[in-house]
């Protein structure tokens, strides 16, 4: 498995995995603390190619104050699990918005469009894991690691 995931294109839509650019800029600007291990273009410490190759990213952020950024509509190439440990966060999938509170947990399927922060984040501590199940097109069967 390569360290980057190709985009998926169909006649109607083009899917690209999120690169978390707003989060990367917030980290560089000292607005949020992040601890994560990654494969691909996600922010964090790169894992060696042969170590947990199906793990795209796992980690957490700690935003100690109101943020001027959020993760707008995006897609991930794997199953994304998130858990909120502190603060509150607005979370949405197409057609539905939620306010997450400590102890809340979300799951998004591969390529499911969602956003975190509507549009910005408040103080929060959020952890996540994205597990690659080999889905490069929406109609493919998942391959569990």
ZADO-1210 file (C-alpha; in nm, 4 decimals, padded with zeros to 6 digits):
<atoms>
<atom x="00.0000" y="00.0000" z="00.0000" code="UNK" pos="1"/>
<atom x="00.1434" y="00.3392" z="-00.0917" code="UNK" pos="2"/>
<atom x="00.1759" y="00.6199" z="00.1610" code="UNK" pos="3"/>
<atom x="-00.0561" y="00.8468" z="-00.0352" code="UNK" pos="4"/>
<atom x="-00.4050" y="00.7687" z="-00.1509" code="UNK" pos="5"/>
<atom x="-00.5142" y="00.8503" z="-00.5047" code="UNK" pos="6"/>
<atom x="-00.8218" y="01.0529" z="-00.5719" code="UNK" pos="7"/>
<atom x="-01.1395" y="00.8890" z="-00.6954" code="UNK" pos="8"/>
<atom x="-01.3234" y="01.0435" z="-00.9892" code="UNK" pos="9"/>
<atom x="-01.6624" y="00.9600" z="-01.1302" code="UNK" pos="10"/>
<atom x="-01.8587" y="01.1384" z="-01.4015" code="UNK" pos="11"/>
<atom x="-02.0412" y="01.3345" z="-01.1290" code="UNK" pos="12"/>
<atom x="-01.7910" y="01.3756" z="-00.8471" code="UNK" pos="13"/>
<atom x="-01.4224" y="01.3804" z="-00.7682" code="UNK" pos="14"/>
<atom x="-01.3139" y="01.2563" z="-00.4259" code="UNK" pos="15"/>
<atom x="-00.9826" y="01.3483" z="-00.2706" code="UNK" pos="16"/>
<atom x="-00.8704" y="01.2547" z="00.0785" code="UNK" pos="17"/>
<atom x="-00.8424" y="01.5470" z="00.3168" code="UNK" pos="18"/>
<atom x="-00.4974" y="01.6942" z="00.3828" code="UNK" pos="19"/>
<atom x="-00.6152" y="01.8862" z="00.6927" code="UNK" pos="20"/>
<atom x="-00.4607" y="02.2115" z="00.5689" code="UNK" pos="21"/>
<atom x="-00.6489" y="02.4334" z="00.8200" code="UNK" pos="22"/>
<atom x="-00.5256" y="02.2098" z="01.1031" code="UNK" pos="23"/>
<atom x="-00.1697" y="02.2176" z="00.9673" code="UNK" pos="24"/>
<atom x="-00.1798" y="02.5991" z="00.9538" code="UNK" pos="25"/>
<atom x="-00.3206" y="02.6171" z="01.3086" code="UNK" pos="26"/>
<atom x="-00.0372" y="02.3932" z="01.4325" code="UNK" pos="27"/>
<atom x="00.2245" y="02.6070" z="01.2552" code="UNK" pos="28"/>
<atom x="00.0653" y="02.9205" z="01.4033" code="UNK" pos="29"/>
<atom x="00.0760" y="02.7789" z="01.7562" code="UNK" pos="30"/>
<atom x="-00.3043" y="02.7862" z="01.7863" code="UNK" pos="31"/>
<atom x="-00.3481" y="02.4166" z="01.8637" code="UNK" pos="32"/>
<atom x="-00.1334" y="02.1332" z="01.9948" code="UNK" pos="33"/>
<atom x="-00.1346" y="01.8057" z="01.8045" code="UNK" pos="34"/>
<atom x="00.0001" y="01.4605" z="01.8764" code="UNK" pos="35"/>
<atom x="-00.0491" y="01.2085" z="01.5954" code="UNK" pos="36"/>
<atom x="00.1106" y="00.9290" z="01.3961" code="UNK" pos="37"/>
<atom x="00.0389" y="00.9172" z="01.0233" code="UNK" pos="38"/>
<atom x="00.0752" y="00.7689" z="00.6789" code="UNK" pos="39"/>
<atom x="00.0092" y="01.0011" z="00.3857" code="UNK" pos="40"/>
<atom x="-00.0528" y="01.3752" z="00.3951" code="UNK" pos="41"/>
<atom x="-00.2045" y="01.4097" z="00.7411" code="UNK" pos="42"/>
<atom x="-00.0215" y="01.6215" z="01.0021" code="UNK" pos="43"/>
<atom x="00.1836" y="01.4339" z="01.2588" code="UNK" pos="44"/>
<atom x="00.4819" y="01.2057" z="01.2986" code="UNK" pos="45"/>
<atom x="00.5336" y="00.9816" z="00.9948" code="UNK" pos="46"/>
<atom x="00.5235" y="00.6094" z="01.0568" code="UNK" pos="47"/>
<atom x="00.7656" y="00.3843" z="00.8672" code="UNK" pos="48"/>
<atom x="00.6038" y="00.2414" z="00.5537" code="UNK" pos="49"/>
<atom x="00.5863" y="-00.1140" z="00.6951" code="UNK" pos="50"/>
<atom x="00.4494" y="-00.0177" z="01.0398" code="UNK" pos="51"/>
<atom x="00.0682" y="-00.0361" z="01.0665" code="UNK" pos="52"/>
<atom x="00.0189" y="00.0415" z="00.6941" code="UNK" pos="53"/>
<atom x="-00.3623" y="00.0380" z="00.7234" code="UNK" pos="54"/>
<atom x="-00.3554" y="00.3127" z="00.9852" code="UNK" pos="55"/>
<atom x="-00.3843" y="00.6458" z="00.8021" code="UNK" pos="56"/>
<atom x="-00.3706" y="00.8586" z="01.1167" code="UNK" pos="57"/>
<atom x="-00.4363" y="00.8385" z="01.4893" code="UNK" pos="58"/>
<atom x="-00.3978" y="01.1183" z="01.7373" code="UNK" pos="59"/>
<atom x="-00.5551" y="01.4109" z="01.9166" code="UNK" pos="60"/>
<atom x="-00.5625" y="01.7876" z="01.9185" code="UNK" pos="61"/>
<atom x="-00.5806" y="02.0160" z="02.2156" code="UNK" pos="62"/>
<atom x="-00.7246" y="02.3581" z="02.1359" code="UNK" pos="63"/>
<atom x="-00.7135" y="02.5598" z="02.4578" code="UNK" pos="64"/>
<atom x="-00.9018" y="02.8632" z="02.3226" code="UNK" pos="65"/>
<atom x="-01.1568" y="02.9589" z="02.0568" code="UNK" pos="66"/>
<atom x="-01.0158" y="02.8867" z="01.7097" code="UNK" pos="67"/>
<atom x="-01.0456" y="03.0850" z="01.3850" code="UNK" pos="68"/>
<atom x="-01.0463" y="02.7680" z="01.1730" code="UNK" pos="69"/>
<atom x="-01.2429" y="02.4490" z="01.1258" code="UNK" pos="70"/>
<atom x="-01.2246" y="02.1495" z="00.8956" code="UNK" pos="71"/>
<atom x="-01.4724" y="02.2418" z="00.6226" code="UNK" pos="72"/>
<atom x="-01.6485" y="01.9777" z="00.4093" code="UNK" pos="73"/>
<atom x="-01.3988" y="01.7016" z="00.3383" code="UNK" pos="74"/>
<atom x="-01.3652" y="01.3270" z="00.2868" code="UNK" pos="75"/>
<atom x="-01.1281" y="01.0659" z="00.4236" code="UNK" pos="76"/>
<atom x="-01.0307" y="00.7459" z="00.2484" code="UNK" pos="77"/>
<atom x="-01.0958" y="00.5266" z="00.5502" code="UNK" pos="78"/>
<atom x="-01.3277" y="00.4727" z="00.8412" code="UNK" pos="79"/>
<atom x="-01.2899" y="00.7736" z="01.0701" code="UNK" pos="80"/>
<atom x="-01.3609" y="00.7412" z="01.4415" code="UNK" pos="81"/>
<atom x="-01.3556" y="01.0529" z="01.6594" code="UNK" pos="82"/>
<atom x="-01.4125" y="01.1065" z="02.0308" code="UNK" pos="83"/>
<atom x="-01.4524" y="01.4379" z="02.2078" code="UNK" pos="84"/>
<atom x="-01.2828" y="01.4559" z="02.5471" code="UNK" pos="85"/>
<atom x="-01.3309" y="01.8222" z="02.6334" code="UNK" pos="86"/>
<atom x="-01.5142" y="02.1301" z="02.5118" code="UNK" pos="87"/>
<atom x="-01.7801" y="02.1144" z="02.2451" code="UNK" pos="88"/>
<atom x="-01.7507" y="02.0817" z="01.8681" code="UNK" pos="89"/>
<atom x="-01.9988" y="02.1297" z="01.5875" code="UNK" pos="90"/>
<atom x="-01.9954" y="01.8271" z="01.3540" code="UNK" pos="91"/>
<atom x="-02.1953" y="01.7692" z="01.0368" code="UNK" pos="92"/>
<atom x="-02.2602" y="01.5146" z="00.7675" code="UNK" pos="93"/>
<atom x="-02.4708" y="01.6132" z="00.4671" code="UNK" pos="94"/>
<atom x="-02.8200" y="01.6875" z="00.5917" code="UNK" pos="95"/>
<atom x="-02.7460" y="01.6656" z="00.9651" code="UNK" pos="96"/>
<atom x="-02.5558" y="01.8817" z="01.2145" code="UNK" pos="97"/>
<atom x="-02.4661" y="01.7833" z="01.5699" code="UNK" pos="98"/>
<atom x="-02.3078" y="01.9518" z="01.8687" code="UNK" pos="99"/>
<atom x="-02.0605" y="01.7074" z="02.0176" code="UNK" pos="100"/>
<atom x="-02.0032" y="01.7124" z="02.3945" code="UNK" pos="101"/>
<atom x="-01.7409" y="01.5294" z="02.6028" code="UNK" pos="102"/>
<atom x="-01.7958" y="01.1560" z="02.5680" code="UNK" pos="103"/>
<atom x="-01.9566" y="01.1805" z="02.2228" code="UNK" pos="104"/>
<atom x="-01.8223" y="00.9578" z="01.9480" code="UNK" pos="105"/>
<atom x="-01.8602" y="00.9751" z="01.5683" code="UNK" pos="106"/>
<atom x="-01.8011" y="00.7297" z="01.2865" code="UNK" pos="107"/>
<atom x="-01.7823" y="00.8251" z="00.9193" code="UNK" pos="108"/>
<atom x="-01.7518" y="00.5693" z="00.6422" code="UNK" pos="109"/>
<atom x="-01.4880" y="00.5908" z="00.3678" code="UNK" pos="110"/>
<atom x="-01.5409" y="00.8953" z="00.1421" code="UNK" pos="111"/>
<atom x="-01.8383" y="01.0226" z="00.3479" code="UNK" pos="112"/>
<atom x="-01.8433" y="01.4009" z="00.3325" code="UNK" pos="113"/>
<atom x="-01.8367" y="01.5685" z="00.6742" code="UNK" pos="114"/>
<atom x="-01.7064" y="01.8740" z="00.8564" code="UNK" pos="115"/>
<atom x="-01.5739" y="01.9539" z="01.2017" code="UNK" pos="116"/>
<atom x="-01.6387" y="02.3072" z="01.3236" code="UNK" pos="117"/>
<atom x="-01.9277" y="02.5000" z="01.1720" code="UNK" pos="118"/>
<atom x="-01.7388" y="02.6999" z="01.0651" code="UNK" pos="119"/>
<atom x="-01.4893" y="02.7376" z="01.3524" code="UNK" pos="120"/>
<atom x="-01.3895" y="02.5328" z="01.6547" code="UNK" pos="121"/>
<atom x="-01.4162" y="02.6266" z="02.0167" code="UNK" pos="122"/>
<atom x="-01.1779" y="02.5085" z="02.2866" code="UNK" pos="123"/>
<atom x="-01.1698" y="02.1315" z="02.2551" code="UNK" pos="124"/>
<atom x="-00.9747" y="01.8118" z="02.2913" code="UNK" pos="125"/>
<atom x="-01.0603" y="01.5667" z="02.0144" code="UNK" pos="126"/>
<atom x="-00.9042" y="01.2323" z="01.9298" code="UNK" pos="127"/>
<atom x="-00.9374" y="01.0348" z="01.6066" code="UNK" pos="128"/>
<atom x="-00.8343" y="00.7272" z="01.4144" code="UNK" pos="129"/>
<atom x="-00.8652" y="00.6714" z="01.0396" code="UNK" pos="130"/>
<atom x="-00.8421" y="00.3084" z="00.9359" code="UNK" pos="131"/>
<atom x="-00.7848" y="00.2330" z="00.5668" code="UNK" pos="132"/>
<atom x="-01.0092" y="-00.0515" z="00.4496" code="UNK" pos="133"/>
<atom x="-00.8904" y="-00.0388" z="00.0876" code="UNK" pos="134"/>
<atom x="-01.1869" y="00.1540" z="-00.0514" code="UNK" pos="135"/>
<atom x="-01.0899" y="00.3719" z="-00.3463" code="UNK" pos="136"/>
<atom x="-01.4364" y="00.3816" z="-00.5050" code="UNK" pos="137"/>
<atom x="-01.7647" y="00.4168" z="-00.3137" code="UNK" pos="138"/>
<atom x="-01.9025" y="00.0814" z="-00.4345" code="UNK" pos="139"/>
<atom x="-01.6029" y="-00.1316" z="-00.3319" code="UNK" pos="140"/>
<atom x="-01.6144" y="-00.3903" z="-00.0551" code="UNK" pos="141"/>
<atom x="-01.4155" y="-00.3096" z="00.2547" code="UNK" pos="142"/>
<atom x="-01.1005" y="-00.5128" z="00.3194" code="UNK" pos="143"/>
<atom x="-01.0322" y="-00.5328" z="00.6907" code="UNK" pos="144"/>
<atom x="-00.6671" y="-00.5267" z="00.8012" code="UNK" pos="145"/>
</atoms>
